[in-house]
């Protein structure tokens, strides 16, 4: 069974219908989490998409996001 010791939010984008988070969950994995806003129904839940760190780094990100990633990677590997 997988375990999660630490998670670091790298980026957060509030959208009209949901909030989107990119979370570092390990030394090589990032999870994109889409959390619906408003009243949650039985069929509505967070959507998860995993990607590796290299894929995330290939996209354009602000300096702040790049710095958060570098710091989070240091903390995960420590």
C-alpha positions as CSV (number, residue, x, y, z in Angstrom):
1,X,0.0,0.0,0.0
2,X,1.5,3.4,-1.0
3,X,2.1,5.9,1.7
4,X,2.6,9.7,1.7
5,X,5.0,11.2,4.2
6,X,5.0,14.8,2.8
7,X,3.3,16.8,0.1
8,X,4.2,20.3,-1.1
9,X,1.8,22.5,-3.0
10,X,3.8,24.1,-5.9
11,X,1.0,26.0,-7.7
12,X,-2.6,26.8,-7.1
13,X,-5.1,28.2,-9.7
14,X,-8.6,29.1,-8.6
15,X,-11.0,28.5,-11.5
16,X,-14.7,29.3,-11.6
17,X,-15.9,25.7,-11.1
18,X,-12.9,24.2,-9.3
19,X,-9.5,24.8,-7.7
20,X,-6.5,23.2,-9.3
21,X,-3.4,22.3,-7.4
22,X,0.0,20.9,-8.5
23,X,1.4,18.9,-5.6
24,X,4.9,17.3,-5.2
25,X,4.2,14.0,-3.6
26,X,7.7,12.4,-3.9
27,X,11.1,12.9,-5.4
28,X,9.9,12.2,-8.9
29,X,6.1,12.6,-8.9
30,X,3.7,15.5,-9.1
31,X,-0.1,15.2,-8.8
32,X,-2.5,17.6,-10.4
33,X,-5.6,17.8,-8.2
34,X,-8.9,19.4,-9.4
35,X,-11.2,20.1,-6.5
36,X,-14.8,21.0,-7.4
37,X,-16.2,24.2,-5.8
38,X,-19.6,24.5,-4.2
39,X,-21.8,21.7,-3.0
40,X,-20.2,18.3,-3.3
41,X,-22.5,15.5,-4.6
42,X,-21.9,11.8,-4.4
43,X,-20.6,11.7,-8.0
44,X,-18.4,14.8,-7.7
45,X,-14.9,14.3,-6.3
46,X,-11.4,15.5,-6.8
47,X,-9.8,14.5,-10.2
48,X,-6.2,13.4,-9.9
49,X,-3.6,13.3,-12.7
50,X,0.0,12.2,-12.1
51,X,3.0,13.3,-13.9
52,X,6.8,13.1,-13.4
53,X,8.8,16.1,-12.3
54,X,10.6,16.2,-15.7
55,X,7.2,16.6,-17.5
56,X,6.2,19.4,-15.1
57,X,9.5,21.2,-15.6
58,X,9.0,21.2,-19.4
59,X,6.1,23.6,-19.1
60,X,6.5,27.3,-18.6
61,X,6.1,28.3,-14.9
62,X,6.7,31.5,-13.0
63,X,10.0,32.0,-11.1
64,X,8.0,31.5,-7.9
65,X,6.8,28.1,-8.9
66,X,10.3,27.0,-10.1
67,X,11.7,28.1,-6.8
68,X,9.0,26.2,-4.8
69,X,9.8,23.1,-6.8
70,X,13.5,23.4,-6.2
71,X,13.0,23.8,-2.4
72,X,10.4,21.1,-2.2
73,X,12.7,18.6,-4.1
74,X,15.5,19.4,-1.6
75,X,13.2,18.8,1.3
76,X,11.9,15.5,-0.1
77,X,15.4,14.2,-0.8
78,X,16.7,15.2,2.7
